[in-house]
């Protein structure tokens, strides 16, 4: 096993073992990550700063992207799928988020599903994962860092990389969640917890409540993605594994 350094932390990754390729991700997710990298390098659709931020990561490093939706809506439904779809639709229409080829979930809680379970971003997870906004600013360095009550930078930017707020010109974003990632005044209730996307203190996710029939934004967070191992390194690693297998077979035969 080889270890890759990421901002003072170590990320374990390994060459393919038949089931996983890197950082415990499946071959499907590894291929998806490679496609994201190719898209960013060839289309230039994503913001230059986000491209640079991802490009500065090392092979095997992991990242997620967070944005606030420019579109707004009510939170009268208690079905988390409604909000996941709203975020997915916004990402698909965004000039930045649509170029990433990622899956998206709402960083929000209903009475049945909290934000951690819905997104897979857990307050107990100290594994190094870089969380970027769509401007390429580093927001957090792990799930635990995201849910510690403060951010390194505000989410602020929408799916198009614009930081001027939503269609109503404000930064109010539904969450139904407290600063530690637990459900608080969930979506689907009468009064729903919200935060401000331009804040870095706990108010980014948990400020106070508004009636659920108000129109507000949502936070969208991408699936975790691994930076691909360069092709040359992958081929070298595969070749070394093959040579090792041949040597073992010759030793047994002798």
Secondary structure, 3 states (H helix, E strand, C coil): CEEEEECCEEEEECCCCCCEEECCEEHHHHHHHHHHHHHHHHHCCCCHHHHHHHHCCCCCCEEEEEEECCCCECCCCCCHHHHHHHHHHHHHHCCCHHHCCCCEEECCCECCCCHHHHHCCCCCCCCCEEEEECCCCEEECCHHHHCCCCCCCCCCCCCCCCCCCCCCCCCEEECCECCCCCECCCECCCEEEEEECCCCCHHHCCCEEEECCCCEEEEEEECCEECCCCHHHHHHHHHHHHHHHHHHHHHHHC
